[in-house]
Amino acid sequence: MKRMVKQGNTSSSCDADEEADLQSQLDCLEKCLRNKLPFFEEYLANKPQVASEDRLVILEAVETVARNEPLPDVERLIVSIISVGLSEMPVSIPNLEGDFRNETNVLSRVVLCYGFIARMSPKSDVAEVLEFDILPKMSAFFRSEDPTVRASVCVSLGLMARTVKDAGLTFPFKEELLGELVTLIKDRPTDSSSPSLCQRALDTCTILSRAKPFLRRQQLHLVWLIVEDVLTLPWLAPNGDSLQEVYSANARSLSALLRAMLRLDFTPDTLLELLKPLQALGLSVIDVKRIRAMAMITALLEGYWMEAESMQVQGSFPLGQLLASLVPRCFDPEPVIRGKAAHCIRVLLDHWLRTGGFEFGRNKLEDLIRCIERSRSVPDTCAALLQIVGKCFPRQEKERLIEGLRQGLKDNQTSSAQGSCTLLCSILEAHPTELTGLLPQVLHAFLGLRDAEERVRESAKEGVLQLFRLDSVTVVNSLINYSSADSTVQQQKWCVKLWGAILAISRGLWPLSELMALASTGQAVAARAVVDFLSENSLEALNTHFVELFAGLLPLLGPESPALDAGLSVRSTAVDALKAVLSQAQLSDVLQHMDRDRVWELLREPGREPEGIFLLTRALLRFDAPGMPAVVTSLCERYSSMGESQKICVVDFFSALLQHPHLTDHIWSPGVMERLLAICGESLEDIDSLAVRGLQTLPKKEIHRYATKQLEQMTGALSMSEEQGKPVILRAISGLGTSLQFCENGTVKKLIPKVYHQAKVCIEKADPEIRRATVVLLGALVKRAVGNEVLKKQCHGSLARLLLHLEDSNPAVSQACQRTLQQCAPALNRTAFTSLIEEHFGRVPLELPSFIKEVTAVLQQTFPGAMGVYRDVVLRYQKSRDPELRASAAVFIGALLEKMEKGFFNLIPRMRLNKGLSRLLKDQDSRVKKKAAEAMVRFLQA
């Protein structure tokens, strides 16, 4: 406890926080008495009934103090003060009236005397007496090892609290004292022969709680602690004695404390707060604790109404929340608890009907209550409760009830959680229009029961299905967004069953399509639910949707990691589902071909999926399976969101399509090729290599046709606004970059100049994403054009732009340039150039000026005839919008002037160089001006 002495206190010479001997305590009390005895004379004058002997002892002491003489017998004076005080007490104090006279209980008498000093002091002086003269001395007594002393502390504090309350004053150090009392409440009784210290501390807490100030937060916290210690009292003491009587006495004291709290703050919120610790104890797996909690809840609710009647106020209360807290106990396996819960409901409804004006017969109510008390059947109990809710509850209370029942779903008793779940569903079914707004919260609560016992999980599944019937769209969307990546095997298997049940009752393509889309992302739960449903159910209602079913199942045939459980394995069951779909589509020829070639076994066997997919594709095309173009379109649309395994399967399928002899005559082949070309840029190496192998089987004229189409689209997009044209440009750049890898040499000579012309425009776009994509395209141009004299301009023009954009204002573009230069450097077949790239790019950060100077020298030595291309590109960049690129151009010009022979400049119009450098010297950016000045110096020296 905090030291209960305020600054400036000079009346106490004893430090009560230190353990003191008996004489020290007596000395402290004597000093206190000398100051307060004058008050006692006035007190006794108004109390003629006080025994003459005790009166005489106190009056003699008053005269002694008045003469400023030492008190002759302090201990005798203490006994008289206590005797006078006890004779004035309105209630008896068991086991203390006689014990305090015991010769060995001197400290106990000292503590009691402090209480009676406060009791006998004038009301005007009580607060000061407590704050400065009494309470600072009480700390040491709380820690006494003598239980009689600690019991006396409780009695003494009770006397002080009554005095303060009667005087209408504020009790000092109330919060600290409540904390000290809690430690006494935790003191377990060792026998049943006398009232426990716990009971005395409880009684004192009750009295102290009634005094000002009302510390709502602290006192509610106190109730939590008391409930945990009192209601969890064991049946037997360490010596084997029964503690039932002790518990009953403590329970009565706790009930009185709760009533005191209600009186101080008579509101529904206070009632709910006081119920919380009792409700928490009601969740215990130990029967006796739940019984005690229900008994105390009953007493508290009855006390609430008694207080309402005594205070003559309307006792409003949140019926829905209160009933929700009682419902789980109505399904409790223990009959006594069910009976108490039913009684509490009777109490609630009795007062609700008395004030609410609802027409509901008393006899009918009693019948329903008796049904709840006696029934062991969840449906029967739910039916009774449902009738009560339907007749008695307005909409707002129904909403509160549902909110509270969500908490009941987590009850530790399986029957209680199951009953709460069933009642929730019944209420939503009976009142759908009123309660649809609560559906998302209830659904979330049901989904949270994945780890519950089997019966509860089954009830939760039925609950989700009931919600699906009310609002299918919300339920399906919520389940799709419901992440199960970190779920346990049990949770995942429950979700599989849940999805299967939803598909079974919907019998429509919509939820199946949504689930297939989820399955294609790699979620094993969704995939297993799909394949189970399609392999185990009749598909007559779905026979017109072969395309959607086939496109949804095909990605699930890909390679599979070992499942945690056989019930979650997908591929083998997906094969069965695919067979069912083909059968329902009446593709008998395909099925016969698959059986003959043992395709089903290949699809099931790990590592042989590509072979099986190839044979499956060949059979579908050979016998003209319906809707194959639509299958390709569907797979292309969903490809980007697929998981790695699913992507591998789709690429295998596309590759198989490309190998079909008549594929190129089909109108949908460009879609397959476009997707494979895009896949070649995948970051996943396995998928990239698969796509490349597939394209190698395609006729070169098809790739040229595709590249030409992409060029046309890019040309059109460049004339649009950047916002409109950006998606088209990015798609075209990707397709062109990949198709350049597969074009034959004759086609490349015609294609590269056109691609280069468009790339020059794109690399100067303001959008950094377009510039970054163009960097990769420029790298492809360098690789295919190098060594071809006809394409010298395109090769070195692309290389010059890559070097300039090493200093791009966007870091992502700069990094892309470094990667691309590293990738295309070997294609130049110049060891000096490759070594220079590796050396400088290994430094962080890149020192651009020195790198440009060295690379210019290497280029001049290895490609002397191409330097005019570099000159023209660099001079073009003097007008760039990016100051970083203008500075880079200045560095490059300086490097060119420094490294080239003077004869070279006879071919360069000096006007252009002079004009370009002059422009850069006047640039607003200081860095650009600095680099231009350095270049001008070299130019003048040339």
Buried (B, 14 or more C-beta within 10 A) or exposed (E): BEEBBEEEEEEBEBBBBEEBEEEBBBBBBBBBBBBBBEBBBEBBEEEEEBEEEBBEBBBBBBEBBEEEEEBEEBEBBBBBBBBBBBEBBEEEBEBBBEBBEEEEBBBBBBBBBBBBBBBBBEEEBBBEBBBBBBBBBBBBBBBBEEBBBBBBBBBBBBBBBBBBBEBEBEBBBBBBBBBBBBBBBBBBBBEBEBBBBBBBBBBBBBBBBBBEEEBBEBBBBBBBBBBBBBBBBEEEBEEEBEBEEBBEBBBBBBBBBBBBBBBBBBEBEBBBBBBBBBBEBBBBEEBBBBBBBBBBBBBBBBBBBEBBEEEEEEBEBBBBBBBBBBBBBBBBEBEBBBBBBBBBBBBBBEBBBEEBEEEBEEEEBEEBBEBBBBBEEBEEBBBBBBBBBBBBBEEEBBBBBBBBBBBBBBBEBBBBBBBBBBBBBBBBBBBBEBBBEBBBEBBEBBBEBBEBBEBBBBBBBBBBBBBBEBBBEBBBEBBBEBEBEEBEEBBBBBBBBBBBBBBEEBEEBEBBBBBBBBBBBBBBBBBBBBBBBBBEBEBEEBEEBBBBBBBBBBBBBBBBEEBBEEBBBBBBBBBBBBBBBBEBBEBEEBBEBBEEBEBBEBBBBEEEBBBBBBBBBBBBBEBEBBBBBBBBBBBBEBBEEBBBBBBBBBBBBBBBBBBBEEBBEBEBBBBBBBBBBBBBBBEEEEBBEBBBBBBEEBEEEBBBBBBBBBBEBBBEBBEEEEEEBBEBBBBBBBBBBBBBBBBEEEBBBEBBBBBBEBBBBBBBBEBBBBBBBBBBBBBBBBBBBBEBEEBBBBBBBBBBBBBBBBBBBBEEBBBBBBEBBBBBBEBBEBEBBBEBBEEBBEEEEBEBBEBBBBBBBBBBEBBEEBBBBBBBBBBBBBEBEBBBBBBBBBBBBBBBBBBBEEEBBEEBEEEEBEEBBEBBBEBEBEEBBBBBBBBBEBBEEB
